[in-house]
């Protein structure tokens, strides 16, 4: 985090624990959020970050 903070001068860098999310659960929470977005046919990207031409649903659901 010190390295990220040094590279992001002027931008606050905090642990997710500061916001009530155990750092060991961040990856699981991210995948759960992506799954929720996909299940609701909602975009999971920000085009200005990903370079996509617009909002996109990420992932797919394959029923048994």
Helices and strands as residue ranges (DSSP letters): H 2-7, G 16-19, G 23-25, H 26-39, H 47-50
